[in-house]
Amino acid sequence: EFFMGSDRGKPDEQPVRKVTVPAFQIGKYEVTVAEFSKFIEDTNYEMPDNCYQYVLGGPRDELASWNTVVYKFSDYHPVVCLPQKAAVKYAEWLSEKTGKPYRLPTEAEWEYTVRAGTSSRFFFGNENEASKSCEYANVSEWYAADKSGELFENAYVRDVEECSDNEATLAMVGLYKPNPFGVYDLVGNVME
C-alpha cells in the first residue's frame, strides 16, 4: 500500500489516495538502444517516424524515430521516441525470448516504484533538498545550462536545479544513484 497522487499536481493526479498494488518486479534500468536494437533486428518491426524531436527549446517540427533522434548517442543510452505500441511489442518479444513474462508497468506500479516507500515529495527528499536531484537523476541544471548551447544551436535550459549532474543532455543508463528500491533513472533523463 502507498499514497498515490498529488495535492499539487495536475487534475488527473488528484486527489492523494491510498492504493494497493499486487507484488511485481520491474527492471532496474531503462531499456537501452542496444537492447531495443536486438528486438528490431530479430523482428524487423517497422517503427514509425512519429516522434517530434524537442531539443532544449528548439523547434518541434522535425519528426524522428528511435534510431534517427538527435539524442541517440551510444548503445548505452536509453532508447527514446517509442510509441506505446512499440514498447508493448518489445515487452512481448522479450517474454518470448526469455520465457519470462514482461509487460509495461501500470501507472500505480510506476508511481509505487518511483516513491520507493518514502513519504516525501521526491524519494530523495522535499523541495528544500532539491539539490540532491543531481545525485539521482539527469535533470535541467547548471551544467546543462552552460553546455547545451554548444551541442545544439539555439538550445536553452529552463527550470534549472541548483546543482550539477555533469550531463548536458541525455545520459547513459545507470550513471546516478538508484532510489531506495535499487531502481535507476526514475526521474529526469527521458520522459517515461
Contacts in CASP RR format, 6 or more apart in sequence:
PFRMAT RR
TARGET T0000
AUTHOR 0000-0000-0000
METHOD contacts of the structure
MODEL  1
EFFMGSDRGKPDEQPVRKVTVPAFQIGKYEVTVAEFSKFIEDTNYEMPDN
CYQYVLGGPRDELASWNTVVYKFSDYHPVVCLPQKAAVKYAEWLSEKTGK
PYRLPTEAEWEYTVRAGTSSRFFFGNENEASKSCEYANVSEWYAADKSGE
LFENAYVRDVEECSDNEATLAMVGLYKPNPFGVYDLVGNVME
1 18 0 8 1.000
1 19 0 8 1.000
1 20 0 8 1.000
2 18 0 8 1.000
2 19 0 8 1.000
2 21 0 8 1.000
2 111 0 8 1.000
2 112 0 8 1.000
2 115 0 8 1.000
2 117 0 8 1.000
3 16 0 8 1.000
3 17 0 8 1.000
3 18 0 8 1.000
3 19 0 8 1.000
3 119 0 8 1.000
4 16 0 8 1.000
4 17 0 8 1.000
4 18 0 8 1.000
4 19 0 8 1.000
4 108 0 8 1.000
4 111 0 8 1.000
4 112 0 8 1.000
5 13 0 8 1.000
5 14 0 8 1.000
5 15 0 8 1.000
5 16 0 8 1.000
5 17 0 8 1.000
5 111 0 8 1.000
6 13 0 8 1.000
6 14 0 8 1.000
6 16 0 8 1.000
7 14 0 8 1.000
7 15 0 8 1.000
7 16 0 8 1.000
19 108 0 8 1.000
19 112 0 8 1.000
21 106 0 8 1.000
21 108 0 8 1.000
21 109 0 8 1.000
21 112 0 8 1.000
24 105 0 8 1.000
24 109 0 8 1.000
26 105 0 8 1.000
26 109 0 8 1.000
26 113 0 8 1.000
26 183 0 8 1.000
27 183 0 8 1.000
28 178 0 8 1.000
28 182 0 8 1.000
28 183 0 8 1.000
28 184 0 8 1.000
29 173 0 8 1.000
29 174 0 8 1.000
29 184 0 8 1.000
29 185 0 8 1.000
30 78 0 8 1.000
30 79 0 8 1.000
30 173 0 8 1.000
30 184 0 8 1.000
30 185 0 8 1.000
30 189 0 8 1.000
30 190 0 8 1.000
30 192 0 8 1.000
31 78 0 8 1.000
31 79 0 8 1.000
31 90 0 8 1.000
32 75 0 8 1.000
32 76 0 8 1.000
32 77 0 8 1.000
32 78 0 8 1.000
32 79 0 8 1.000
32 173 0 8 1.000
33 66 0 8 1.000
33 67 0 8 1.000
33 72 0 8 1.000
33 74 0 8 1.000
33 75 0 8 1.000
33 76 0 8 1.000
33 77 0 8 1.000
33 78 0 8 1.000
33 79 0 8 1.000
34 75 0 8 1.000
34 76 0 8 1.000
35 79 0 8 1.000
36 66 0 8 1.000
36 79 0 8 1.000
36 82 0 8 1.000
36 90 0 8 1.000
37 67 0 8 1.000
37 75 0 8 1.000
39 45 0 8 1.000
39 89 0 8 1.000
39 90 0 8 1.000
39 93 0 8 1.000
39 94 0 8 1.000
40 47 0 8 1.000
40 67 0 8 1.000
42 93 0 8 1.000
42 97 0 8 1.000
43 89 0 8 1.000
43 93 0 8 1.000
45 86 0 8 1.000
45 89 0 8 1.000
47 65 0 8 1.000
47 66 0 8 1.000
47 67 0 8 1.000
47 82 0 8 1.000
47 86 0 8 1.000
48 65 0 8 1.000
48 83 0 8 1.000
49 63 0 8 1.000
49 64 0 8 1.000
49 65 0 8 1.000
49 68 0 8 1.000
50 63 0 8 1.000
50 65 0 8 1.000
50 83 0 8 1.000
51 63 0 8 1.000
51 64 0 8 1.000
51 65 0 8 1.000
51 66 0 8 1.000
51 69 0 8 1.000
51 80 0 8 1.000
51 81 0 8 1.000
51 82 0 8 1.000
51 83 0 8 1.000
52 60 0 8 1.000
52 61 0 8 1.000
52 62 0 8 1.000
52 63 0 8 1.000
52 64 0 8 1.000
53 60 0 8 1.000
53 62 0 8 1.000
53 63 0 8 1.000
53 64 0 8 1.000
53 69 0 8 1.000
53 70 0 8 1.000
53 81 0 8 1.000
54 60 0 8 1.000
55 70 0 8 1.000
55 152 0 8 1.000
55 155 0 8 1.000
56 144 0 8 1.000
56 148 0 8 1.000
56 149 0 8 1.000
56 152 0 8 1.000
56 155 0 8 1.000
56 156 0 8 1.000
56 157 0 8 1.000
56 169 0 8 1.000
57 154 0 8 1.000
57 155 0 8 1.000
57 156 0 8 1.000
57 158 0 8 1.000
58 152 0 8 1.000
58 154 0 8 1.000
58 155 0 8 1.000
64 70 0 8 1.000
64 81 0 8 1.000
65 81 0 8 1.000
66 72 0 8 1.000
66 79 0 8 1.000
66 80 0 8 1.000
66 81 0 8 1.000
66 82 0 8 1.000
66 86 0 8 1.000
69 80 0 8 1.000
69 81 0 8 1.000
70 152 0 8 1.000
71 77 0 8 1.000
71 80 0 8 1.000
71 169 0 8 1.000
71 170 0 8 1.000
72 80 0 8 1.000
73 170 0 8 1.000
73 172 0 8 1.000
74 172 0 8 1.000
76 172 0 8 1.000
76 173 0 8 1.000
77 170 0 8 1.000
77 171 0 8 1.000
77 172 0 8 1.000
77 173 0 8 1.000
78 170 0 8 1.000
78 173 0 8 1.000
78 185 0 8 1.000
78 189 0 8 1.000
78 190 0 8 1.000
80 170 0 8 1.000
80 190 0 8 1.000
82 90 0 8 1.000
84 104 0 8 1.000
87 104 0 8 1.000
88 103 0 8 1.000
88 104 0 8 1.000
91 102 0 8 1.000
91 103 0 8 1.000
91 104 0 8 1.000
92 102 0 8 1.000
94 102 0 8 1.000
95 101 0 8 1.000
95 102 0 8 1.000
95 103 0 8 1.000
105 113 0 8 1.000
110 192 0 8 1.000
113 179 0 8 1.000
113 181 0 8 1.000
113 183 0 8 1.000
113 186 0 8 1.000
114 123 0 8 1.000
114 179 0 8 1.000
114 186 0 8 1.000
114 187 0 8 1.000
115 123 0 8 1.000
116 123 0 8 1.000
116 179 0 8 1.000
116 180 0 8 1.000
116 181 0 8 1.000
116 182 0 8 1.000
116 183 0 8 1.000
117 123 0 8 1.000
117 180 0 8 1.000
117 181 0 8 1.000
118 125 0 8 1.000
118 180 0 8 1.000
120 126 0 8 1.000
120 129 0 8 1.000
121 127 0 8 1.000
122 129 0 8 1.000
122 130 0 8 1.000
122 133 0 8 1.000
122 187 0 8 1.000
123 136 0 8 1.000
123 179 0 8 1.000
123 180 0 8 1.000
123 186 0 8 1.000
124 132 0 8 1.000
124 133 0 8 1.000
124 135 0 8 1.000
124 136 0 8 1.000
124 179 0 8 1.000
125 132 0 8 1.000
130 161 0 8 1.000
130 162 0 8 1.000
130 163 0 8 1.000
131 161 0 8 1.000
131 162 0 8 1.000
131 163 0 8 1.000
132 163 0 8 1.000
133 139 0 8 1.000
133 141 0 8 1.000
133 161 0 8 1.000
133 163 0 8 1.000
133 165 0 8 1.000
133 187 0 8 1.000
134 141 0 8 1.000
134 161 0 8 1.000
134 163 0 8 1.000
134 164 0 8 1.000
134 165 0 8 1.000
134 176 0 8 1.000
135 163 0 8 1.000
135 165 0 8 1.000
135 176 0 8 1.000
135 177 0 8 1.000
136 176 0 8 1.000
136 177 0 8 1.000
136 178 0 8 1.000
136 179 0 8 1.000
136 186 0 8 1.000
136 187 0 8 1.000
137 165 0 8 1.000
137 176 0 8 1.000
137 185 0 8 1.000
137 186 0 8 1.000
137 187 0 8 1.000
137 188 0 8 1.000
137 189 0 8 1.000
138 165 0 8 1.000
138 167 0 8 1.000
138 170 0 8 1.000
138 171 0 8 1.000
138 175 0 8 1.000
138 176 0 8 1.000
138 185 0 8 1.000
138 188 0 8 1.000
138 189 0 8 1.000
139 161 0 8 1.000
139 165 0 8 1.000
139 187 0 8 1.000
139 188 0 8 1.000
140 157 0 8 1.000
140 158 0 8 1.000
140 159 0 8 1.000
140 160 0 8 1.000
140 161 0 8 1.000
141 157 0 8 1.000
141 160 0 8 1.000
141 161 0 8 1.000
141 162 0 8 1.000
141 163 0 8 1.000
141 164 0 8 1.000
141 165 0 8 1.000
142 160 0 8 1.000
142 161 0 8 1.000
142 162 0 8 1.000
142 163 0 8 1.000
142 164 0 8 1.000
143 164 0 8 1.000
143 165 0 8 1.000
143 166 0 8 1.000
143 167 0 8 1.000
143 168 0 8 1.000
144 157 0 8 1.000
144 160 0 8 1.000
144 165 0 8 1.000
144 167 0 8 1.000
144 168 0 8 1.000
144 169 0 8 1.000
145 156 0 8 1.000
145 157 0 8 1.000
145 160 0 8 1.000
146 168 0 8 1.000
147 168 0 8 1.000
148 155 0 8 1.000
148 156 0 8 1.000
148 157 0 8 1.000
148 168 0 8 1.000
148 169 0 8 1.000
149 155 0 8 1.000
149 156 0 8 1.000
150 168 0 8 1.000
151 168 0 8 1.000
151 169 0 8 1.000
152 169 0 8 1.000
165 171 0 8 1.000
165 176 0 8 1.000
167 175 0 8 1.000
170 189 0 8 1.000
170 190 0 8 1.000
171 185 0 8 1.000
171 189 0 8 1.000
173 184 0 8 1.000
173 185 0 8 1.000
174 184 0 8 1.000
174 185 0 8 1.000
176 184 0 8 1.000
176 185 0 8 1.000
177 184 0 8 1.000
178 184 0 8 1.000
179 186 0 8 1.000
186 192 0 8 1.000
END
